[in-house]
Amino acid sequence: MDNRLKLTTTAVQGLRTPGIYWDTVTAGLGCRVSESGLKTYFFKKRVKGSGVERNIKLGRQGDPVLMP
């Protein structure tokens, strides 16, 4: 199974199989699909100089973003 695709809204809404899917355009951007079908965007990046990878949760697919 190829888990790389362009993460557009239409493509993510069509995902049904649980797993992690990586964006082909932006390095480190991914979408995790859980067993229940919940889709969460995240960003994975190696911290410069430390060699440690960080995961940053960006939010769920379809949830509104609230700005102050």
C-alpha positions in Angstrom: 0.0 0.0 0.0 1.3 3.4 -1.0 0.8 5.8 1.9 1.9 9.0 0.1 -0.6 11.3 -1.6 -1.3 15.0 -2.0 -3.2 15.8 1.2 -6.1 17.8 -0.1 -9.5 18.0 1.6 -11.1 15.7 -0.9 -8.3 13.1 -0.7 -8.4 13.1 3.1 -12.2 12.8 3.3 -11.9 9.7 1.1 -9.4 7.9 3.3 -11.0 4.9 5.1 -8.1 2.6 5.9 -6.5 3.3 9.3 -2.9 4.3 9.1 -0.5 7.3 8.5 -0.5 9.1 5.2 2.2 11.5 4.2 1.9 14.5 1.9 3.9 14.4 -1.4 4.3 18.2 -1.5 5.2 19.3 2.1 7.9 17.2 3.8 6.9 16.2 7.3 3.1 16.8 6.9 0.9 13.8 7.6 -2.6 12.7 8.4 -3.3 9.9 10.8 -6.5 7.9 10.4 -7.6 6.0 13.5 -9.7 2.8 13.7 -12.8 4.9 14.5 -12.2 7.0 11.3 -11.0 10.1 13.0 -8.5 12.0 10.9 -5.8 14.2 12.5 -3.2 16.3 10.8 0.3 16.4 12.2 3.7 17.7 11.4 6.9 15.7 12.1 10.3 17.5 12.1 13.8 16.8 13.3 15.0 19.6 15.7 18.2 21.2 14.3 21.3 20.1 16.2 19.6 17.8 18.7 18.7 14.8 16.5 15.3 14.6 18.2 12.1 14.3 16.1 9.1 16.3 17.2 5.5 15.6 16.4 3.2 18.6 16.4 -0.6 18.0 16.3 -2.2 20.5 13.9 -5.8 19.5 14.4 -8.7 17.2 13.3 -10.0 17.1 9.8 -13.2 19.2 9.5 -12.9 21.0 12.9 -13.0 24.8 12.7 -9.9 26.7 13.7 -10.6 29.3 16.4 -8.4 32.4 16.3 -8.3 34.9 19.1 
